[in-house]
Amino acid sequence: MNGDAEAFMVLALVLWLIATLPIFIAFARKHPSRWVIFIVTIVFGATLIGWLVALVWSLHGFHRSEGGTAPHGGESGLNLFGNDEKAVRVARPVAALEAPSASRDVAWAAGQIERLGQLRAEGHLDEAEYARLKAGVLAEVGG
């Protein structure tokens, strides 16, 4: 091999390393969207804009879940396959309030009205719904 061929090979290797840099960074960082970054780099990497997008995306910070058992991602806005989980409290639906029966007492009504008040305070019921449901509870106990 002559010197020109060796120089060309070295230059080609350096250019290939630069062109695939976003892929190496994404996989080294275990980025949650590393496969999408891989595809963007391969498909659009020949354009400067596509390569820059992939590079910035691979370097962009992302959320790491505490404990290490859950998948990472979500909060950076660029993690397409990350977990955008939010804590949600599940409450009994209003329709699941105890079914009417012949023997309702004041303690039951107070409990039901208190539950309706909690639902209103949490924003699950508006004033009209609260008043309608409260009137239904009071009607059951004869109040």
Backbone hydrogen bonds in HBPLUS format (Angstrom, degrees):
<---DONOR---> <-ACCEPTOR-->    atom                        ^
c    i                          cat <-CA-CA->   ^        H-A-AA   ^      H-
h    n   atom  resd res      DA  || num        DHA   H-A  angle D-A-AA Bond
n    s   type  num  typ     dist DA aas  dist angle  dist       angle   num
A0006-GLU N   A0002-ASN O   3.25 MM   4  6.55 161.1  2.29 152.3 157.6     1
A0007-ALA N   A0003-GLY O   2.97 MM   4  6.10 156.6  2.03 145.3 151.8     2
A0008-PHE N   A0004-ASP O   2.91 MM   4  6.08 154.0  1.98 144.5 151.9     3
A0009-MET N   A0005-ALA O   2.94 MM   4  6.18 155.4  2.00 147.0 153.2     4
A0010-VAL N   A0006-GLU O   3.01 MM   4  6.23 160.2  2.05 149.1 154.0     5
A0011-LEU N   A0007-ALA O   2.92 MM   4  6.09 163.4  1.95 148.7 153.7     6
A0012-ALA N   A0008-PHE O   2.84 MM   4  6.02 156.7  1.90 148.5 155.1     7
A0013-LEU N   A0009-MET O   2.96 MM   4  6.14 155.6  2.02 145.6 152.0     8
A0014-VAL N   A0010-VAL O   2.96 MM   4  6.20 161.2  1.99 152.4 157.3     9
A0015-LEU N   A0011-LEU O   2.94 MM   4  6.12 163.6  1.97 150.6 155.1    10
A0016-TRP N   A0012-ALA O   2.93 MM   4  6.07 153.6  2.00 144.3 151.8    11
A0017-LEU N   A0013-LEU O   2.95 MM   4  6.18 157.3  2.00 148.2 154.2    12
A0018-ILE N   A0014-VAL O   2.99 MM   4  6.24 156.9  2.04 149.1 155.4    13
A0019-ALA N   A0015-LEU O   2.87 MM   4  6.02 158.1  1.92 146.2 152.8    14
A0020-THR N   A0016-TRP O   3.01 MM   4  6.16 145.9  2.13 145.8 153.6    15
A0021-LEU N   A0018-ILE O   3.28 MM   3  5.10 164.3  2.31 101.9 105.9    16
A0023-ILE N   A0020-THR O   3.07 MM   3  5.44 124.8  2.38 108.5 122.0    17
A0024-PHE N   A0020-THR O   3.23 MM   4  6.62 161.7  2.27 156.6 161.3    18
A0025-ILE N   A0021-LEU O   2.97 MM   4  6.17 164.5  1.99 159.9 164.1    19
A0026-ALA N   A0022-PRO O   2.95 MM   4  6.03 166.0  1.97 146.5 150.7    20
A0027-PHE N   A0023-ILE O   3.02 MM   4  6.18 166.1  2.04 155.4 158.8    21
A0028-ALA N   A0024-PHE O   2.93 MM   4  5.94 153.4  2.00 143.4 151.4    22
A0029-ARG N   A0025-ILE O   2.96 MM   4  6.09 151.3  2.05 149.2 156.3    23
A0031-HIS N   A0026-ALA O   2.96 MM   5  5.15 169.5  1.97 158.2 158.9    24
A0030-LYS N   A0027-PHE O   3.23 MM   3  4.88 152.9  2.31  93.5 101.5    25
A0034-ARG N   A0031-HIS O   3.09 MM   3  5.13 145.9  2.21 123.3 118.5    26
A0036-VAL N   A0033-SER O   3.13 MM   3  5.36 121.0  2.50 102.8 117.1    27
A0037-ILE N   A0033-SER O   2.95 MM   4  6.24 158.5  2.00 156.7 163.7    28
A0038-PHE N   A0034-ARG O   2.88 MM   4  6.06 147.8  1.99 138.9 147.9    29
A0039-ILE N   A0035-TRP O   3.05 MM   4  6.32 157.9  2.10 142.7 147.1    30
A0040-VAL N   A0036-VAL O   2.88 MM   4  6.13 166.2  1.89 154.1 157.9    31
A0041-THR N   A0037-ILE O   2.89 MM   4  5.98 158.8  1.94 147.3 153.3    32
A0042-ILE N   A0038-PHE O   2.98 MM   4  6.22 161.0  2.02 149.6 154.6    33
A0043-VAL N   A0039-ILE O   2.82 MM   4  5.90 172.6  1.82 158.8 161.3    34
A0044-PHE N   A0040-VAL O   2.79 MM   4  5.40 152.7  1.86 138.1 147.4    35
A0045-GLY N   A0041-THR O   2.83 MM   4  4.31 123.7  2.15 117.7 124.8    36
A0047-THR N   A0044-PHE O   3.08 MM   3  5.74 151.5  2.17 116.1 123.6    37
A0051-TRP N   A0047-THR O   3.10 MM   4  6.27 162.2  2.13 152.4 157.3    38
A0052-LEU N   A0048-LEU O   2.91 MM   4  6.07 158.0  1.96 146.7 153.0    39
A0053-VAL N   A0049-ILE O   2.90 MM   4  6.11 159.1  1.94 154.0 159.5    40
A0054-ALA N   A0050-GLY O   3.08 MM   4  6.26 165.2  2.10 146.4 150.0    41
A0055-LEU N   A0051-TRP O   2.88 MM   4  6.10 154.2  1.95 147.4 155.3    42
A0056-VAL N   A0052-LEU O   2.88 MM   4  6.03 173.0  1.88 155.7 157.2    43
A0057-TRP N   A0053-VAL O   2.90 MM   4  5.98 162.1  1.94 150.0 155.9    44
A0058-SER N   A0054-ALA O   2.94 MM   4  6.06 156.0  2.00 143.0 149.3    45
A0059-LEU N   A0055-LEU O   3.04 MM   4  6.26 141.1  2.20 143.8 154.4    46
A0059-LEU N   A0056-VAL O   3.17 MM   3  5.10 125.3  2.49  93.0 107.1    47
A0060-HIS N   A0056-VAL O   2.85 MM   4  5.88 125.8  2.15 144.0 158.6    48
A0060-HIS N   A0057-TRP O   3.30 MM   3  5.07 138.6  2.49  92.0 103.2    49
A0073-GLY N   A0063-HIS O   3.07 MM  10  4.98 142.0  2.22 136.2 145.8    50
A0082-GLY N   A0079-ASN O   3.22 MM   3  5.10 170.7  2.23 106.7 108.5    51
A0096-ALA N   A0093-PRO O   2.86 MM   3  5.26 147.7  1.97 109.1 119.5    52
A0097-LEU N   A0094-VAL O   3.07 MM   3  5.63 162.5  2.10 119.1 120.5    53
A0109-ALA N   A0105-ASP O   3.15 MM   4  6.47 162.8  2.18 150.9 155.6    54
A0110-ALA N   A0106-VAL O   2.86 MM   4  6.08 157.0  1.91 150.2 156.6    55
A0111-GLY N   A0107-ALA O   3.02 MM   4  6.23 156.5  2.08 145.6 151.5    56
A0112-GLN N   A0108-TRP O   2.91 MM   4  6.22 156.8  1.97 151.9 158.5    57
A0113-ILE N   A0109-ALA O   2.87 MM   4  6.05 163.5  1.89 153.4 157.8    58
A0114-GLU N   A0110-ALA O   2.88 MM   4  6.00 152.9  1.95 143.3 151.4    59
A0115-ARG N   A0111-GLY O   2.94 MM   4  6.16 154.9  2.00 143.6 150.2    60
A0116-LEU N   A0112-GLN O   2.90 MM   4  6.19 156.6  1.96 147.6 154.3    61
A0117-GLY N   A0113-ILE O   2.88 MM   4  6.09 149.8  1.97 143.5 152.0    62
A0118-GLN N   A0114-GLU O   2.97 MM   4  6.33 147.3  2.08 145.2 153.8    63
A0119-LEU N   A0115-ARG O   3.01 MM   4  6.34 160.7  2.05 150.3 155.1    64
A0120-ARG N   A0116-LEU O   2.91 MM   4  6.19 151.7  1.99 146.7 154.7    65
A0121-ALA N   A0117-GLY O   2.87 MM   4  6.07 158.7  1.91 146.4 152.4    66
A0122-GLU N   A0118-GLN O   2.90 MM   4  6.11 146.4  2.01 149.0 157.9    67
A0124-HIS N   A0119-LEU O   2.84 MM   5  5.19 146.0  1.95 168.6 161.7    68
A0123-GLY N   A0120-ARG O   3.06 MM   3  5.11 153.9  2.13 102.0 110.1    69
A0130-TYR N   A0126-ASP O   2.96 MM   4  6.15 164.5  1.98 158.0 163.0    70
A0131-ALA N   A0127-GLU O   2.91 MM   4  6.10 165.1  1.93 152.1 155.6    71
A0132-ARG N   A0128-ALA O   3.00 MM   4  6.19 161.1  2.04 149.7 154.8    72
A0133-LEU N   A0129-GLU O   2.93 MM   4  6.11 169.9  1.94 156.4 158.8    73
A0134-LYS N   A0130-TYR O   2.86 MM   4  5.93 157.9  1.91 151.1 158.1    74
A0135-ALA N   A0131-ALA O   2.96 MM   4  6.04 154.9  2.02 142.9 149.5    75
A0136-GLY N   A0132-ARG O   3.10 MM   4  6.37 147.3  2.21 141.0 149.7    76
A0137-VAL N   A0133-LEU O   3.05 MM   4  6.37 151.6  2.13 146.4 153.2    77
A0138-LEU N   A0134-LYS O   2.96 MM   4  6.22 166.8  1.98 153.9 157.3    78
A0139-ALA N   A0135-ALA O   2.88 MM   4  5.99 146.9  1.99 141.5 150.9    79
A0140-GLU N   A0136-GLY O   3.19 MM   4  6.38 140.4  2.36 136.7 145.8    80
A0140-GLU N   A0137-VAL O   3.13 MM   3  5.25 127.6  2.42  97.3 110.6    81
A0143-GLY N   A0138-LEU O   2.70 MM   5  4.88 155.5  1.76 156.8 150.6    82
A0142-GLY N   A0139-ALA O   3.27 MM   3  4.94 151.0  2.36  92.0 100.2    83
